[in-house]
Amino acid sequence: MWVKLIRELDIACFQVLARGQRTIQQWAAQNKITYPFSKPLELFVEILKQHFLVTWQLGPCNRSCQWIPKQKQRDYLVTRAYLLREGIWQESLFDSAYDCKRKQEYLEYLQGAGWNGYWILAMRSQMQRTSKYNKHLEPYLEAYLNALIESKELFVDEFDWRSGQPYKKRVNGQQITNSPGQVQGIVDPLGYIQWCWT
């Protein structure tokens, strides 16, 4: 099931990049950002690489003594979807002060996230300019949004990382503890990582 969701999201993302390559190039030129890719596949691979590095920095390389709450991780994904929907439908989905603040924080994050964020900003800015030319991107963005929303739990880390160590809520039968316990990964003879509480 998870492999299918990831595949659908990757295909939808690549289709947006392929159909919107000119849009992304124009946005980059307007924002004085070098566009070093000759093919959409190169941009797609760069986005996947940057996403992995962000995940690694927030996970095993996280040296902070605090972890990012899972709800905050979910909020970021929902905000990403809302920003694109807002661009497509020309209406604000952020009504409350909290939502506006969350939107602004995420827009600032995207501006500093390299191509992992730039392509979202390019699509959003292009869709906000209403013209018939933009309509060709809508079905691809809709497919991406649907895949993102359906697969969002895949992007919420299973572990809570603190000081480079993984923690997870302990499950005792049907009961889940409130406080996470530290876990340790052990590689079994088949090469799979088995997680156990320490």
HUTANOR-V607279 format. One record per residue. SS is DSSP state (@ for helix, = for strand, . for the rest). PHI is phi in radians with two decimals (none if undefined). OMEGA is omega in degrees with one decimal (999 if undefined). Layout:
SS/PHI/OMEGA
SS/PHI/OMEGA
This chain:
./none/-177.9
@/-1.15/179.7
@/-1.09/179.0
@/-1.11/179.7
@/-1.10/179.1
@/-1.12/179.3
@/-1.05/179.8
@/-1.10/178.7
@/-1.16/179.0
@/-1.10/178.9
@/-1.10/-179.2
@/-1.11/178.7
@/-1.10/-179.3
@/-1.09/178.7
@/-1.12/175.9
@/-1.09/-179.4
@/-1.11/-179.2
@/-1.17/-179.0
@/-1.31/-175.8
./-1.87/-176.6
@/-0.98/-179.5
@/-1.09/178.7
@/-1.06/-178.9
@/-1.17/177.9
@/-1.09/179.4
@/-1.12/178.8
@/-1.05/-179.8
@/-1.06/180.0
@/-1.10/179.9
@/-1.12/-177.9
./-1.74/177.0
./0.97/177.8
./-2.00/179.9
./-1.17/176.6
./-1.82/-172.1
./-1.56/-172.2
./-1.78/177.4
./-1.68/-179.3
./-2.37/177.5
@/-1.03/180.0
@/-1.10/178.1
@/-1.10/177.0
@/-1.13/179.6
@/-1.04/179.7
@/-1.12/178.2
@/-1.09/178.1
@/-1.10/178.3
@/-1.09/179.7
@/-1.11/-179.1
@/-1.13/177.6
@/-1.08/178.7
@/-1.06/-178.6
@/-1.11/176.4
@/-1.11/179.5
@/-1.07/179.3
@/-1.14/179.5
@/-1.13/179.6
@/-1.41/-178.4
./-1.78/-174.8
./-1.02/-179.7
./-1.55/-179.6
./-1.23/-179.8
./-1.68/179.8
./-1.23/176.9
./-1.50/177.2
./-1.97/174.7
./-1.86/179.0
./-1.45/-178.7
./-1.03/-179.6
@/-1.05/178.9
@/-1.13/177.8
@/-1.16/176.2
@/-1.06/178.2
@/-1.15/179.3
@/-1.03/179.5
@/-1.08/179.8
@/-1.16/178.2
@/-1.14/179.1
@/-1.10/177.4
@/-1.02/179.6
@/-1.12/-179.6
@/-1.11/179.7
@/-1.07/178.3
@/-1.23/178.1
@/-1.09/178.9
@/-1.07/177.8
@/-1.15/-178.5
@/-1.23/-170.8
@/-1.69/175.8
./1.03/177.3
./-2.40/-178.8
./-1.48/176.6
./-1.73/-178.4
./-1.89/-175.3
./-1.65/-174.9
./-1.40/178.1
@/-1.08/178.7
@/-1.08/179.8
@/-1.11/179.0
@/-1.11/178.5
@/-1.15/179.2
@/-1.09/177.7
@/-1.06/-178.7
@/-1.11/177.9
@/-1.05/-177.7
@/-1.25/176.2
@/-1.07/177.4
@/-1.14/176.7
@/-1.07/-178.6
@/-1.07/-179.4
@/-1.16/179.0
./-1.81/-173.4
./-1.70/-179.2
./1.15/-176.1
@/-1.18/174.6
@/-1.10/176.9
@/-1.90/-176.2
@/-1.02/-175.9
@/-1.14/177.2
@/-1.16/178.3
@/-1.08/179.1
@/-1.13/179.8
@/-1.12/-178.7
@/-1.14/-178.5
@/-1.19/179.2
@/-1.17/-177.7
@/-1.23/-179.9
@/-1.27/174.6
./-1.52/-176.0
./-1.30/173.7
./-2.79/-179.8
@/-1.13/179.7
@/-1.02/-176.8
@/-1.29/-173.1
@/-1.08/-179.1
@/-1.16/-179.9
@/-1.50/-173.3
@/-0.95/-178.1
@/-1.09/-179.6
@/-1.30/175.6
@/-1.17/176.9
@/-1.08/178.6
@/-1.10/177.8
@/-1.11/-179.2
@/-1.07/178.9
@/-1.08/178.8
@/-1.17/179.3
@/-1.11/-178.8
@/-1.14/-179.2
@/-1.20/-175.5
@/-1.84/-172.2
@/-1.04/-179.3
@/-1.15/177.4
@/-1.19/-177.2
@/-1.68/175.4
./-1.63/-174.0
./-1.03/178.7
./-1.14/-177.5
./-1.88/168.2
=/-1.77/-177.7
=/-1.80/178.1
=/-2.49/-179.2
./0.91/177.7
./1.32/-178.3
=/-1.98/178.8
=/-1.44/175.2
=/-2.25/179.1
=/-2.66/177.6
=/-1.20/-177.5
=/-1.39/177.7
=/-1.88/176.1
=/-1.90/-175.5
./1.15/178.1
./-1.70/-174.9
=/-1.65/176.9
=/-1.94/-179.9
=/-1.29/-179.8
=/-1.35/-177.4
=/-1.86/179.2
=/-1.17/174.2
=/-1.92/-178.7
=/-1.22/178.0
=/-2.08/-179.6
=/-2.32/177.9
=/-1.64/177.7
=/-2.16/178.8
=/-1.50/-179.1
./-1.45/-176.8
./-1.04/178.9
./-1.53/178.5
./1.61/178.0
./-1.51/176.5
=/-1.56/175.2
=/-1.84/-179.0
=/-1.74/176.9
=/-2.46/179.8
=/-1.32/-179.6
./-1.68/999
